[in-house]
Amino acid sequence: MVNIEPPSDLSSHHTSEFRSAYRECIIPKNRDFDREGYKEDLENFIDQEREHRRLINFCVFPFAQSAPEGYQFVRADPLEECGVKNFDFLLHDLEGKVIFGEAKASLPANIGSEINDLLKQRETVKEWQDYIEENYLGQEMVFAEYVLATYDNYATTASRKMLARGEDVKVWGVNRTEKELNLKKSLPDETPTNLPGDDPIAELSKLAKHSIGPLNSVLENCRTATGAVSVLPESADIDQLRVITRAYSSRGRDTFINRSDIEREIKASARNYESEWIDEITGELIELGQEIGLLSDWDDGLADYRVVSQYTSRKGIEKTLKKKWKQHKVKERYSKMQEACREYAREEVGKQTQLSEF
């Protein structure tokens, strides 16, 4: 949209200057906005988010299904409700021993910045220890261990780099083909100089392994799977909207969903989240679903909302979701360009006003 209404508080004799400045800004921005290229970027983002979600699930599945050496999956994205960026998952043995894990579906050749970020997150855990003990553990934290989890093609290098720095962070590798989880213990080419004791190999082995000996045995070709956690608090909004594709119903050509269906799916998929959070995210998902055109109110219909799609199958509705989400993101990006140009036009009118007064 090249023309736009000027601000209501702008005097009428500045209207033409405002519109002229706005066009000067928006026309080249609109011309240079590669919508198809942006949609491809969004598609790549969807793929990255899916791999990240799968990796987290591979890591927590054994601890969500049972309790190896007492460790159980507590929750994903701890401290998210406090607005604090932290680890991807938390495990607890119900006796005060915990494991915080960070999942990276891909890693650069030099992972120094990723290791530094993880160490900062470790400090954040210490800063929020009282909150974690009160709200997640229900007891004092005896000791914490930290894990960098990644896929097998990155894990060996990650283990070597971690140990080369002498960092007390364990590395888990996931073989997505065999669906196996392994603790990696790949020694570096050079021994770090900051190790205590007289036996550097023994010290490196200690750093690579978990303190609970039997857990190291469990994490040898440990069978795992996806599907333990489908809703992650810090997931992209399109991932969370997939709740609708799992919880909808159909009758004939009608596809529909109730608020209670969404709440039930979130409760089953998120694991260990408070009812207040489930209610909040349910409302947000419904609002976003309506905003992108996937949901519409269905007055006197079979349910609270109609799922707006030409398809009735889950695969088809997933296709509709992706299409509508990408269209929404393109509109959102263009709206931000418009807002930036409105600000530019307002500033230009202000400059002209000052010059005329001078």
N, C-alpha and C positions, 0 to 999 in steps of 0.2 A: 504494500500500500504506500504509494508515493505521497499522497496528501494525507494530512492528519489534522485533527482539531487542535488549535492552540490552547494553552492553559487558560482556565476560566478567569484567573486573576490578571491576565495580560491585557493591557489596554488595547482597544480596537485599532488604534492607528499604528500599532506594531504588528498586527496580524500578518500582513504581507511579508514583512521582514522575517518573521518566525517561519512561515511556510517555505520561503525561499531558502533559508539556512537549513531547514529540515531536509528539503529535497537535495540540496548540495551534499548532505551527509549520507542520506539513505540510498540514493541512486547507485553510487559506486559500491556501497556495501552489499546491496541486493544483487548487483551484477557479479560481484566476486564470490558470493555465497554459493559454493558447490553443494547443492542439496543432495545429489546422488552420492557424492564422495562422503558427505557427512553421514548418510545412511549406512554406507559401508563401514565407516568408523564405528557406528553404533552396533552393527552386526558383529564386528570384532570384539567390541566391549561385552556383548552378550555371551560370546564364546568364552572370553576370559573369566567372566563371573561364574559361568557354569563349571569351568574347570576348578576354580577356587572352591566353589561349594562342594564339588565332588571330592576334592582333596580333604577338606575338613571332615566330610562324612567318612571317608576311608580311615581317617585317624581316630575318630571317636566311636565308630561302630562296635569294635570289640568291647569297649567300656560302657556302651549303652545297652548291649545285649546281655552282658554278664559283668563280672567284677574281677578281672585278672589281678591277682595279688591284692584284692580289696579295692582297687581303684575303680571308681565309677564316674561316668560322665555327669558333670554338674550343670554346665550351661555353655552356650556359645556366646562370644563377644562379652566377656565379663567387663563391668563398669560402663557398658554402653548407656545404661539408663542415667548415668551421671554425666553424660556428655564427654567421657574420657576415652580416647583411642587407646586400646590395649590389645591383649592377645586374642586369638581366634577361639580358643576353647580352654576349659578348666576341668581337670580331673581331681578327684579327692578320694582318699582311702577310708574316710570316716573316722580316722584317728589323728587327723591334723596334718597329714602329709599330702602335698598337692603337686600337681604338674600343670604348668601353664604352657600352651602350645601356640605357635605362630605358623600358619600354613602359607607357603609360597608355591604356586603352581609352576612358576618359572623363575629362574635366577640368572643374573648376568654372570659373565666370566669372573669379574672381580666383585665379590659380594661384600666388600668392606662396609659400604653404606648400609646394607641390609643388616649386617651384624651390629653395627652401631645403633640402628633403630631398635633392634631387639633388646640391646642392653639398656636403652632409655626406657623401654617398656618394663623391663625388670625393675628399674628404679621406681617407676610409677606404682608397681605392685607394692613395694615397700611403703610408699607414701600413703597408699589406700589400704594398708593391711588391716586396720581396725574395722573398716567398712566391709572388707571381704570376709573377715572372721564373723562379723555379726550377721551379715545378710546372705552369705553363701555356705559357710562352713558350720556355723553354730557352735564353734569352739576355737581355741587358740591354734594358729598355724604353727606346727612343730618345725617343719622345714619345707621349702619349695624348690622344685627343679624346673628347668626351662628347656623347651624343645623347639627346634626349627624343623618343620616337616616340609618335605618337597617330594617330587616324583623322582624315581630311581635315576633318570638320566642326569639329574643335577645333584643327587644326594651324596655320591662319593666325593665329588669335588667340594661340596659344602662341608663335609666332615673334615676333610684335609685342611681347608681354609680355617675352619673354626678351631681345630686343634693347633694349627700353626700359630695362632694368636694366643693359645693357652686359655681359651675361654671355657668356662664351666657351663656350656650349653650343649645339650644332646641333639643329635641329628637323626630324624626318622626318615626312611625312604619308603615310598609306596610304589609297588609294581602294579600298575593299573591293569595290565593284561592278565596276570596271574591272581590279581586281587589279594596281594600280600603286603603286610606291613613289617618293616625290619628296622632295628636299631643299627645305625651305621657306625663303624669303628675303624675308619680309614686313616692310618697314620700319615702325617705330613712328610714331605721330603726333607724339611729342615726342622730340627727341634727348637721350640721357642726357648728363650733365655730366662723367662720369668717363672720357671717351674721350681717348686720346692723340692727338697730331698736330693738324694744322690743317684736315683734311678729314673731318668726322664721317661723311659718307655713305660714303666709302671705308673708314673704320674699321668701320662697321656691316656693310658688305658682307663685309669680312674675317672678322668674328665669325660671320657667318651661314654662311660656306662652309667646307668642309674644306680643310686645308692642301695636300693632294694634289689639284692642279687637275683632272686627268682624272676623279677620283672624283665631282666635282660634276656632270660631264657624264653619267656613268653613272647618277646618281641623278635623272635627268630622265625621267619616265614609264617607270621601270624595271619590267619585267614581273616579277611575283612570284606566289607561291601559298602554300598551307598544306601541312602534311604533312612539313615538314623535320624537326621534332622533336616527337614525340608524348608523351614522358615528360620532365617538368621536375621537378627535385628539390624545388622549393618549391611545386609545384602542390598543390591540395587533394587529399585522399586519394581522393575519388570520381573525379577525373581520372586518377589513377594506377591505380585499379582497372579503368579501361577497357582496360588491357592484357589483362585476362581476356576481354573481349568481342571482342578482335582475334585472340587466340591460341588460343581453344578449338577443339575438334573435335566432330563429332557423327556418330552412327551410329544410324539409326532414330530412336527417341525419346530416346536417351541423348546427353547433352552432357557433355564431360569435358575435362580439361586436365592436363598434366604440369608438374612444376616446371621441367623443361628448356624447355618451350614458353614459359613466362613469362620465363625468363632470356633466351632467344633474342629475344623480342619487345622486351624492355627494351634489350638490347644494340643492336638495330637502330634503335630509336626514340630512345634517349637521346643517342647520338653522343658519343664521346670521353670516356667515363667508365671509371674503373678497375674491374677485375673484382671487387674487394672491395666497392665501392659497389653494383654490380649484384647481387651475392650478398646483400648486406644488404637492399636494397629488395625483392628477390624474397621473402625471408623475411617481411618486414613486410607485403607485399601478401597473401601466403598467409594469414598470421595474421589480418589484418583481414577478408579474404574469408570466412574461417571464422567470425569473430566476428559478422559481419552476416548470416550464413546463406546467402551466395552459393556458398561452397565447402564440401564435406564430404569427409572421407576416403573412399576407395573401395577397401576391402580386396578383393583378388582380382578387381578390376574391370579395365576396359580401360586405366585410367590412374591416376595418383596421386590425383586428386581428381575428384569429380563436380561439375559446375556445376548448382546447384539452381535450376531454372526450369521453368515449364510450356512454355516456348518452346524452339525449336531455332534460330531465325534470330538473326542478330546484333542486329537492331532489337529483337526481343523480349527478348533477354537484357539489352540496354541498358535496356529498360523495367523489367525485374526488378531490375537493379542500382540504379537510381534509387529505386525503391520500398523496397527493403530498406535502402538507405543512409539514407533519410529516417526510416524507422522506427527504425533504430539511433541516429540523432542525437536523436530524441525521447526514447528510453529513456536515452541518455547524459545529456541535459539533466535529466530527472527524477531520475536517480541523483545528480546534483550537488545538486539540491534536497534529496534525502533526506540526503545527507551533511552539508549545511549545517544541517539540522534536528537531526541527531544531535549535532552540535557545540553547537547551541543548548540542547538538552535536557541535555547533559552540564554545561554552564555553569550552567543553572538549578538542577540538583541540587547542584552545588557551592555555589551561593549559599545554598540552603536548609540545607545541612549547616553552613556557617559561622554562619548565624543561630541554628540550634539549639544549636550549641556555645557561642555567645556567651550 
